[in-house]
Amino acid sequence: MTYRRRMLVLSIIDNMLLIGSWLYAFFLIYDGLPLWSLNAVDYVLAGSFIAMSYFFLVVSKSYKTLWKYAGILELLGVLKSITLSTALYAVLLVFFAENHFSPSMLIVLALASMVLLGGIRLAAMKPQEHRSALKPSKKKALIVGAGAAGTIAAKYLLLHDVAGLSPFGFIDDNDKKQNYEIYGVRVLGKTSDIPRLVSTHGITDILIAIPSAESGELSRITSICKQTPAEVRILPRMQDMLLGRHAGGKVNEIDVKELLGREMINDSLIDAQSYIKGKIVLITGAGGSIGGELVNQVAKCAPESIILLGHGENSIHLIEGIMRERYPALRITSVIADIQNPIEVEHVFHRHQPSIVFHAAAHKHVPLMENNPSAAVRNNVFGTMNVAEQAVKSGVQRFVCISTDKAVEPVNVMGMTKRLAEMIVQMKSKHSATTFSIVRFGNVLESRGSVIPIFKKQIAAGGPVTVTHPEMVRYFMTIPEAVHLVLQAGALSKGGEIFVLDMGKPVKIVDLAKALIRFAGYEPEKEMKIVFTGMRPGEKLSESLFYEKEQILPSQHPRIFIASPRMIDEGQLQADISKLKETLIQEPDKVKEILGSLLRKYGSDRDESGDAL
């Protein structure tokens, strides 16, 4: 209903109620006196009461109020309007119709008008406020904090359908608030009672609404809440929302220039479409952070079709849905397969006959792979070998392997397996018509498992933010710009190169944490603590994009360099890989030991004696 129509309808209703109030007061006080016994002056004065009441209601902005959001102030406005109009009506009666001046009638008239006009407005408020509380809900919310923020949250949930949430009860450590009700929602207990209440009543969500809580108190409450299966949210303070702070939700858009100290890379000096257009493109690990963005950017280059290969059905299903919505005319095929299985890989290549392969599938979590070396070897080493061998057999034109800075001077299982993957691709490049290349880069912002999502989650929970070491540094790049340069490097390849992306200057992890805290609107250390937890297994303080003895050459693209590969004894490498495979099958517990010996042989610029190679 438009504002004008709504105002007209409410005006008609109010005037009818005012007429009814006057008639009720007249017949109650002047019992048996007929209306036609009144003269014209009496009718004019009665009309003046109605007109004055309507005037004061308009002045008090009663018709501009959305009554389902109204409160006591709006009702007071109605009461003031009726009181003023009744007082002026009394004055008019004294001067122009003294014989009909009756204090009793004025009192009844004022009360009847207040009850009718106030009642209809209360009717617009009350059913809305209690409607949700009366309806059964699958999701029960426990609100921690029965103060101003908590009551606002409860009222909002009662007025609106927010993900099916219904306020079940309040939690507050104040003894004086126990067992009281606010908007019909009861204070059920203290924070120590949260686990019991969640278990007993099937609470699905906990909303922490204590804006005055210090970080220590907030951490105590969240730790109690996390003992339960309920989903925990921290509501932002009103001043935080007004000042653009978002600690209660997500840390919003990241300013890459401020975060990394450089502009975003989005130049297109080399046309990736020149080698992708009209081709069948296979992307392994298509459900991952890099793989998913590869799918998106390859789709812009007008390929004939894209094959999405991944081991996890949910991630592949998600990226397929996104791509079908964005590019409805593009032929997309999803394949759930394991690159560790050579038969499955052979079937994929035989059936789809890709011309270009982007190999992004990898196990990449350093501490996790340190504790699961066999899984890292199977996927990163032999998975890469399976895909590369089938690319050669199937006559693939271009093969681009995604590598990492952790393959340079590796000190962990993940880095060593990626270094072996690099050498396998280089070896295949020497003996096939397929143009193989490797693209090596560091960490990408916002990828699954990277520090950015972890920091954002910790900030949203009120801190503290955890950093392993104050001196730890890493190279960073956004996912879109990393993939953009990968496609550019694919166009540059002549075969066997290791392309290294210019990642800018390395960034201290602690500085990254401080920047994100500031983006959220808080002052590091003062308003949100940073805690150093110690380095994890397999980590080192800094990474490098090049080996010391690698010759660094420029390319046609100013942000892409070529690391001249070192000489590899292919016979020895094949023998070592065969030994690794045999150990993987027969003595999996010794896989890490074998990797250690290969690390000394292939993972450093120095031999076992420490001399430069």
C-alpha positions in Angstrom: 0.0 0.0 0.0 1.4 3.4 -0.9 2.0 6.1 1.7 -0.9 8.3 0.6 -3.4 5.5 0.4 -2.3 4.2 3.8 -2.6 7.6 5.3 -6.1 8.0 3.8 -7.3 4.6 5.2 -5.8 5.3 8.7 -7.3 8.8 8.7 -10.8 7.4 7.9 -10.5 4.7 10.6 -9.2 7.2 13.2 -12.0 9.7 12.5 -14.7 7.0 12.7 -13.2 5.9 16.1 -13.2 9.5 17.3 -16.9 9.9 16.3 -17.6 6.6 18.1 -15.8 7.8 21.2 -17.8 11.0 21.2 -21.1 9.2 20.8 -20.2 6.7 23.5 -19.4 9.5 25.9 -22.6 11.5 25.1 -24.9 8.5 25.5 -23.2 7.4 28.7 -23.3 10.7 30.4 -26.6 12.1 28.9 -28.6 8.9 29.2 -31.9 9.2 27.3 -31.1 12.6 25.7 -31.7 12.3 21.9 -29.0 13.6 19.5 -31.5 15.9 17.7 -32.0 17.8 21.0 -28.5 19.4 20.4 -28.2 22.6 18.5 -25.9 23.5 15.6 -23.2 24.9 18.0 -23.0 21.5 19.8 -22.4 19.7 16.5 -19.8 22.2 15.4 -18.0 21.9 18.7 -18.1 18.1 18.5 -16.7 18.3 15.0 -14.0 20.6 16.2 -12.9 18.0 18.8 -12.6 15.4 16.0 -10.7 17.9 13.7 -8.3 19.0 16.4 -7.6 15.3 17.4 -6.8 14.5 13.7 -4.7 17.6 13.4 -2.5 16.7 16.5 -2.2 13.1 15.2 -0.9 14.4 11.9 1.5 16.8 13.7 2.8 14.0 15.9 3.6 12.0 12.7 1.3 9.2 13.8 0.5 8.4 10.2 4.2 8.2 9.2 4.9 5.5 11.8 5.3 1.9 10.8 3.3 0.6 13.8 4.7 -2.9 13.7 8.1 -1.3 14.7 6.5 1.2 17.1 7.0 1.4 20.8 6.0 3.4 23.9 7.1 6.8 22.4 4.7 6.4 19.5 1.8 5.5 21.9 2.7 8.6 24.0 2.3 10.7 20.9 -1.3 9.4 20.5 -2.1 10.1 24.2 -0.7 13.6 24.0 -2.8 14.3 20.8 -6.0 13.2 22.5 -5.2 15.1 25.7 -4.5 18.4 23.9 -7.7 18.1 21.7 -9.8 17.3 24.8 -8.4 20.3 26.7 -9.1 22.6 23.8 -12.6 21.1 23.4 -13.3 21.9 27.1 -12.2 25.5 26.5 -14.6 25.8 23.5 -17.4 24.3 25.5 -16.9 26.8 28.3 -17.1 29.7 25.9 -19.7 28.6 23.4 -21.9 25.9 25.1 -21.5 26.3 28.8 -24.8 24.5 29.5 -23.4 21.3 27.9 -20.0 21.5 29.7 -19.6 18.3 31.6 -16.3 17.2 33.2 -17.5 13.6 33.3 -18.2 13.5 29.6 -14.8 15.0 28.8 -13.1 12.4 30.9 -15.0 9.6 29.3 -14.4 11.1 25.8 -10.7 11.3 26.4 -10.4 7.8 27.8 -12.6 6.2 25.1 -10.5 8.0 22.4 -7.2 6.9 23.9 -8.4 3.3 24.3 -9.7 3.0 20.8 -6.9 4.8 19.0 -4.2 3.4 21.2 -5.7 -0.1 21.1 -5.8 -0.3 17.3 -2.2 0.7 17.2 -1.3 -1.9 19.9 -3.1 -4.5 17.9 -0.7 -3.7 15.0 2.2 -4.2 17.3 1.4 -7.0 19.6 0.4 -9.8 17.2 3.6 -9.1 15.2 5.8 -9.2 18.3 4.4 -12.5 19.6 3.5 -14.2 16.3 6.9 -15.9 15.9 7.0 -16.9 19.5 3.7 -18.7 19.2 4.6 -20.6 16.1 6.6 -23.8 16.4 10.1 -23.3 15.0 12.7 -25.9 14.0 15.5 -23.6 15.0 15.6 -22.3 18.6 17.9 -19.4 19.4 19.4 -18.8 22.8 20.3 -15.1 23.3 23.3 -14.4 25.6 22.7 -11.0 27.2 19.4 -9.7 28.3 20.4 -6.0 28.0 19.6 -3.5 25.2 21.3 -5.5 22.5 19.8 -8.8 23.4 16.2 -7.4 23.6 16.7 -5.7 20.2 17.8 -9.0 18.8 14.8 -10.8 20.4 12.3 -8.3 19.0 13.9 -8.5 15.6 13.6 -12.3 15.5 10.0 -12.0 16.7 9.1 -9.5 13.9 11.1 -11.2 11.1 11.7 -14.6 9.7 15.5 -14.9 10.0 16.6 -18.3 8.8 13.7 -19.8 10.7 15.2 -18.7 14.1 12.9 -18.2 17.0 14.1 -16.7 20.4 13.7 -19.5 22.9 15.3 -17.7 25.9 17.8 -15.3 27.3 21.0 -16.0 29.2 22.3 -13.4 31.6 24.7 -13.6 34.6 22.9 -10.8 36.4 21.0 -12.4 39.4 18.3 -9.7 39.3 17.2 -10.6 35.7 16.6 -14.3 36.3 13.2 -15.6 35.5 12.0 -12.3 34.1 10.3 -12.1 30.6 11.1 -9.7 27.8 8.7 -9.7 24.9 7.4 -13.0 26.3 10.9 -14.5 26.2 12.2 -15.7 29.6 15.6 -15.3 31.1 16.5 -19.0 31.6 19.8 -18.9 33.4 23.4 -17.9 33.5 26.3 -18.6 31.0 27.2 -21.7 33.0 23.8 -23.2 32.2 24.3 -22.9 28.4 25.4 -26.5 27.8 22.6 -27.9 29.9 19.9 -25.7 28.2 21.2 -26.6 24.7 21.1 -30.3 25.5 17.7 -30.2 27.2 15.8 -28.0 24.8 17.5 -28.7 21.5 18.9 -25.2 21.0 20.3 -24.9 17.5 21.8 -21.4 17.6 23.4 -19.2 20.2 23.5 -15.4 19.7 26.0 -13.5 21.9 24.7 -10.0 22.3 26.9 -8.4 25.0 28.5 -5.3 23.4 30.2 -4.2 26.6 32.0 -7.5 27.1 35.8 -7.4 27.2 37.8 -9.8 24.9 38.6 -12.0 27.9 35.0 -12.3 28.9 33.9 -12.8 25.3 36.4 -15.6 25.0 35.1 -17.3 28.2 31.5 -17.1 26.9 32.4 -18.4 23.4 34.4 -21.3 24.8 31.4 -22.3 26.9 29.2 -22.0 23.8 31.6 -24.1 21.7 31.1 -27.0 24.1 27.7 -27.4 22.5 26.7 -28.5 19.0 24.8 -25.2 18.5 26.0 -22.6 15.9 27.5 -19.6 17.7 27.3 -16.0 16.4 28.5 -12.8 18.0 26.3 -9.8 17.2 28.1 -6.6 16.4 27.8 -3.6 18.6 25.5 -0.8 17.3 28.5 1.7 17.2 30.5 -0.9 15.3 27.8 -1.1 12.6 27.5 2.7 12.4 31.3 3.0 12.1 31.6 0.3 9.4 33.0 -2.4 11.8 32.0 -5.9 11.1 33.5 -8.1 13.9 30.2 -9.8 14.4 30.0 -10.9 10.8 32.5 -11.1 8.0 35.5 -9.0 7.4 34.5 -7.4 4.2 36.4 -6.5 1.0 40.2 -6.7 1.4 42.1 -3.7 0.1 44.8 -5.6 -1.8 47.0 -2.5 -2.4 47.1 -1.7 1.4 47.4 -5.4 2.3 50.2 -6.4 -0.1 51.7 -3.0 -0.8 51.1 -3.1 -4.6 48.4 -2.8 -7.2 46.3 -5.8 -8.4 47.7 -7.5 -11.5 45.1 -7.4 -14.2 47.0 -6.6 -17.4 46.5 -8.8 -20.4 49.7 -8.3 -22.4 49.4 -11.8 -23.8 46.2 -13.2 -25.3 45.4 -16.5 -23.5 42.5 -16.9 -25.8 45.0 -17.6 -28.7 45.7 -21.1 -27.4 42.4 -21.9 -25.5 39.7 -20.8 -28.0 37.9 -23.7 -29.5 39.8 -26.3 -27.5 38.8 -29.0 -25.1 40.3 -28.1 -21.7 40.8 -30.5 -18.8 41.3 -28.9 -15.3 42.3 -31.3 -12.5 41.4 -30.2 -9.0 38.6 -28.1 -10.5 36.8 -27.9 -7.2 39.7 -26.2 -5.3 40.4 -22.5 -4.9 42.9 -22.3 -7.8 41.1 -24.9 -9.9 37.8 -23.2 -9.6 39.2 -19.8 -10.7 41.0 -21.6 -13.6 37.6 -22.9 -14.7 36.1 -19.4 -14.5 38.9 -17.6 -16.4 39.3 -20.4 -19.0 35.5 -20.1 -19.7 36.1 -16.5 -20.7 38.5 -17.6 -23.4 35.7 -19.4 -25.4 36.9 -23.0 -25.3 34.9 -25.8 -27.0 34.3 -27.4 -23.6 35.7 -27.7 -20.1 36.2 -31.0 -18.2 36.0 -30.5 -14.5 37.9 -33.3 -12.8 37.9 -33.6 -9.0 37.8 -36.2 -6.3 35.3 -34.4 -4.1 31.8 -34.5 -5.5 30.4 -31.5 -3.5 33.1 -29.0 -4.6 32.8 -30.2 -8.3 29.0 -29.9 -8.1 29.2 -26.4 -6.7 31.6 -25.1 -9.4 29.6 -26.8 -12.1 26.4 -25.0 -10.9 28.1 -21.6 -10.8 29.6 -22.1 -14.3 26.3 -23.3 -15.9 24.6 -20.1 -14.5 27.4 -17.8 -15.8 28.0 -19.5 -19.1 24.8 -21.4 -20.1 26.0 -21.9 -23.7 29.4 -23.5 -22.7 29.7 -27.3 -22.7 30.8 -28.4 -19.2 31.4 -32.0 -18.1 32.0 -32.9 -14.5 34.1 -36.0 -13.8 34.5 -37.5 -10.3 37.8 -39.4 -10.5 41.0 -39.9 -8.5 44.2 -39.0 -10.2 46.0 -41.6 -8.0 44.2 -44.3 -10.1 45.9 -44.6 -13.5 43.0 -46.6 -14.9 40.6 -43.8 -14.1 42.9 -41.2 -15.5 43.3 -43.2 -18.7 39.6 -43.5 -19.1 39.1 -39.7 -18.7 41.7 -38.9 -21.4 40.4 -41.6 -23.7 36.8 -40.5 -23.4 37.2 -36.7 -23.5 40.4 -36.2 -25.6 41.5 -32.9 -24.1 43.8 -30.6 -26.0 44.9 -28.5 -23.0 45.5 -29.7 -19.4 45.8 -27.5 -16.3 47.0 -29.7 -13.5 45.9 -28.0 -10.2 45.1 -31.1 -8.1 47.3 -31.4 -5.1 47.5 -32.1 -1.4 48.9 -28.8 -0.1 48.3 -28.5 3.7 51.8 -28.6 5.1 51.2 -29.8 8.7 48.6 -32.3 7.5 50.9 -33.8 4.8 53.8 -33.9 7.3 51.7 -36.4 9.3 50.4 -38.2 6.2 53.4 -38.6 3.9 52.0 -41.6 2.0 48.9 -39.6 1.0 51.1 -36.7 -0.2 53.3 -39.0 -2.3 50.4 -40.9 -3.8 48.6 -37.7 -4.9 51.3 -35.1 -5.6 54.0 -37.4 -7.1 52.2 -40.4 -8.6 49.0 -38.5 -9.3 51.0 -36.0 -11.3 52.8 -38.8 -13.1 49.5 -40.5 -14.1 48.1 -37.3 -15.5 51.3 -36.4 -17.3 51.7 -39.9 -18.9 48.2 -39.9 -20.2 48.7 -36.4 -21.6 51.6 -37.7 -23.6 49.7 -40.8 -24.8 46.6 -38.8 -25.7 48.5 -36.2 -27.7 47.7 -33.2 -25.5 49.0 -30.0 -27.0 49.7 -28.1 -23.7 50.1 -29.2 -20.1 50.5 -26.6 -17.4 51.4 -27.9 -13.9 50.7 -25.7 -10.9 53.5 -25.7 -8.4 54.4 -23.9 -5.2 57.3 -21.9 -3.6 57.4 -24.7 -1.1 59.1 -26.8 -3.8 62.1 -24.6 -3.5 64.6 -25.8 -0.9 61.8 -27.9 0.7 61.9 -28.8 4.3 58.6 -30.6 4.5 56.8 -33.5 2.9 54.5 -31.3 0.9 57.3 -29.3 -0.6 59.4 -32.3 -1.5 56.5 -34.1 -3.2 55.8 -30.9 -5.3 59.5 -30.7 -6.1 59.4 -34.3 -7.4 56.2 -33.4 -9.4 58.2 -30.5 -11.0 61.0 -32.9 -12.0 58.5 -35.5 -13.4 56.9 -32.8 -15.7 60.4 -31.6 -16.8 61.4 -35.1 -17.6 58.2 -35.8 -19.6 58.8 -32.6 -21.5 62.0 -33.8 -23.0 60.5 -36.9 -24.7 57.1 -35.9 -26.0 55.4 -33.5 -28.5 53.3 -32.1 -25.6 54.4 -28.7 -24.5 54.8 -29.1 -20.8 55.4 -26.2 -18.4 55.3 -25.5 -14.7 54.0 -22.3 -13.0 55.4 -21.7 -9.5 53.9 -19.2 -7.1 53.4 -18.6 -3.4 50.4 -18.3 -1.1 47.1 -17.0 -2.5 44.7 -14.9 -0.4 41.4 -16.4 0.6 42.3 -20.0 -0.6 40.9 -22.8 1.5 43.4 -23.4 4.3 45.2 -20.1 4.0 45.6 -17.7 6.9 43.1 -15.2 5.6 39.9 -17.2 6.2 41.3 -18.3 9.6 42.1 -14.8 10.6 38.7 -13.6 9.5 36.9 -16.3 11.5 39.0 -15.5 14.6 38.2 -11.8 14.2 34.5 -12.5 13.8 34.6 -14.5 17.1 36.1 -11.6 18.9 39.7 -12.8 18.9 42.4 -13.6 19.7 44.1 -13.8 16.3 46.8 -16.6 16.3 50.1 -16.3 14.4 52.7 -19.0 14.6 55.8 -16.7 14.7 56.4 -12.9 14.7 59.1 -13.1 12.0 57.3 -15.5 9.6 56.9 -14.1 6.1 55.2 -15.3 3.0 54.6 -14.2 -0.6 50.9 -13.5 -1.4 48.8 -13.0 -4.4 45.0 -12.9 -4.9 43.5 -16.0 -6.6 42.3 -14.2 -9.7 45.6 -12.5 -10.4 47.5 -15.8 -9.8 45.3 -17.7 -12.3 45.4 -14.7 -14.7 49.2 -15.1 -14.8 49.0 -18.9 -15.1 47.0 -18.5 -18.3 49.5 -15.9 -19.6 52.4 -18.3 -18.8 50.6 -21.1 -20.7 50.8 -19.0 -23.8 54.5 -18.3 -23.4 55.6 -21.9 -23.0 57.9 -23.5 -25.5 58.3 -26.6 -23.4 60.0 -27.5 -20.1 60.0 -24.1 -18.5 59.4 -23.3 -14.9 57.5 -20.0 -14.9 57.7 -18.0 -11.7 55.1 -15.4 -11.0 56.3 -12.0 -9.6 54.6 -12.0 -6.2 55.9 -8.6 -5.1 57.5 -8.3 -1.7 57.1 -10.9 1.0 54.6 -10.0 3.7 55.0 -10.6 7.4 52.1 -12.8 8.6 51.7 -10.7 11.8 51.4 -7.5 9.6 48.7 -9.3 7.6 46.9 -10.1 10.8 47.1 -6.5 12.0 45.8 -5.2 8.6 42.8 -7.5 8.7 42.1 -6.5 12.3 42.1 -2.8 11.2 39.9 -3.6 8.3 37.4 -5.0 10.8 37.5 -1.6 12.6 39.7 -2.7 15.6 43.1 -1.6 16.9 45.5 -4.6 17.1 46.6 -5.5 20.6 44.5 -2.8 22.2 41.1 -4.0 21.1 42.0 -7.4 19.7 44.9 -9.5 20.9 47.4 -11.4 18.7 48.8 -14.6 20.2 51.9 -16.4 18.9 51.5 -20.1 19.0 54.8 -21.4 17.7 55.8 -22.9 14.3 54.0 -26.0 13.2 55.6 -29.2 11.8 57.2 -28.7 8.4 57.0 -24.9 8.5 59.9 -22.5 7.9 60.1 -18.8 8.6 60.4 -17.7 4.9 59.9 -19.1 1.5 61.8 -18.6 -1.8 60.6 -18.6 -5.3 63.9 -19.6 -6.9 66.8 -22.0 -6.1 70.1 -20.2 -5.7 71.6 -21.9 -8.7 68.6 -21.4 -11.0 69.2 -18.9 -13.7 66.4 -16.3 -13.7 65.4 -15.2 -17.2 62.9 -12.6 -18.3 59.8 -13.5 -20.4 57.6 -11.5 -22.7 55.5 -10.7 -19.6 57.0 -8.3 -17.1 55.4 -10.1 -14.1 56.5 -13.6 -15.2 60.0 -14.9 -15.0 61.6 -18.2 -16.2 63.7 -20.3 -13.8 66.2 -22.2 -16.0 65.8 -25.8 -14.8 68.8 -27.6 -13.3 70.2 -30.7 -15.0 68.5 -33.9 -13.8 69.9 -37.4 -14.2 66.8 -39.0 -15.6 67.9 -42.5 -15.1 68.6 -41.9 -11.4 65.4 -40.0 -11.0 63.4 -42.9 -12.5 65.2 -45.3 -10.2 64.5 -43.2 -7.2 60.8 -42.8 -8.1 60.5 -46.6 -8.6 62.1 -47.1 -5.1 59.7 -44.6 -3.6 56.7 -46.4 -5.2 58.0 -49.8 -3.9 58.4 -48.4 -0.4 54.9 -46.8 -0.6 53.4 -50.3 -1.3 55.6 -52.5 0.8 56.8 -50.3 3.7 54.6 -47.2 3.9 56.1 -46.3 7.3 59.4 -45.6 5.7 58.1 -43.2 3.0 59.1 -40.2 5.0 62.6 -41.6 5.4 62.9 -42.2 1.6 61.7 -38.6 1.0 64.4 -37.4 3.3 67.1 -39.0 1.2 65.5 -37.6 -2.0 65.3 -34.2 -0.3 69.1 -34.2 0.1 69.5 -35.3 -3.5 67.0 -33.1 -5.3 65.7 -30.6 -2.9 68.7 -28.4 -2.4 71.4 -26.6 -4.3 73.9 -28.4 -2.1 75.0 -32.0 -2.0 75.2 -34.1 1.2 78.6 -32.7 2.1 77.3 -29.2 1.9 79.2 -28.2 -1.3 77.4 -26.2 -4.0 76.2 -28.4 -6.9 
